[in-house]
């Protein structure tokens, strides 16, 4: 049974930083691509960042490029999202997702096979 468990969310002031983690189990993590998505109240779930199986390919939404960094540790079955220069507009529930295709870092939500339950990030102004 695949499980993705996000952690690291919380309340932070604008301009601050948070580091999200997503621990994976029940899958061969090292062959999966991983992604981060977010969903704000009343909005659709949107792509944030993705990374391929090796970490050699990353992809970012324009809204977070230069502020967020996705990375992974295949030895720990964990993917990270370092978020700097946070803005109130970054407030959302953040979800990690796993894509068994592995070789790409897609932003297409429908191509991800497994999802975590999310972690809340709130940025105050």
N, C-alpha and C positions, 0 to 999 in steps of 0.2 A: 504494500500500500504506500503510494507516494505521499509524502508530507513535506510541505514547505512552510516554515515558521518564521515570520518576520519579527524583528525586535529593533529597539533603538529609537522609536518614535517618542514624541513628547512635545512640550511647549517651549518655544524659544522666541526671543525677540528678533525683530527684523535686523538683518546683518549678521546674525549668528550662524552657527553650524550644527549639524547633526550627522551622525553616521548610522545608517540603517544596515542591518544584517539580515540575511535569509539563510537559515540552515535547512538543508535538504536531506531527506532520507527516503529509502525505498526505491531509489533509482540509481543508475550508474551516472553519477553527477558529472564526471569528467567528459562525457560525450554529449551532454546537453548544452545548448545555448540557454542563456538566462536573461530575463528582462525585468525591468521595473515599470510599473504603471501606477497611475494615481487617479482618484476620483473625488472631486469636490462635491459638496451638497448641491443637488439639482443639476449636476453636469454628468456627461458621459465619462466613462473610464478612458483615460488618455495615456498614450505612450510617454515614457520618460527617458529610458535608456536601456540598452541591451548589449550583451557581450557574447561572443561565440565561445565554443568549447575550450579553446586554448587561451583565450584572452587577447588574441592577436587582432581581433576585429571588434570595434565598439561603434555604437550608434547612439546619437542623442537627439532629443527634441530640441528645436531651435530655442525654445523658452528657457532651457536649462544649460545649454551649451556654454562652456567656460565657467560655470558655477558648480556643476555636479560632475562627479567622477564615479564610474562603475568599475568594479574590479572583482576578482574571484580568487579563491584559494581552493584548488581541487583536492588538496590533501585534507582539507577541513570540511569539504562539501558545503562551502559557504560562498555566497555572493554578497557584495557590499555596495552601498550607495553613499558616497561621501557628498554631503550637501553643504555648500558654503554660500555666503552672501544671501541667506534666505530672505524671501520677500513674503508679505502677507498672501500674495497670490499663489504661493506654494502650499498653502494650507489644504490638506486633503488626507484621505486614507491612501496609504501607499501599499501596493501589492507586488510581490514577486511572482514570477511565472517561469515555467520550464518548457523549452522547445526541444523535442527529441531530435530534430533535424541536425542541430548542433553546429553546422558549419557557418551559418549566417547569424547576423544580429538584427533580426527583423523587428520592425515597429508594428507589424500586423497583429492585432490582438487575437484574431481568430486562428492564428497559426500556433498559438501556445497550447500545450496539452494539459498542464497542471497549474493550479493557482494556490497561493496561500490565502489566509483569512484577512491579512492586512494589518497595518499599524498606523495609528493616527499621528499626523504631524500638524501642529498648529503654530503658526507664526504670527506673533502680535506686532502691531505697529507702534 
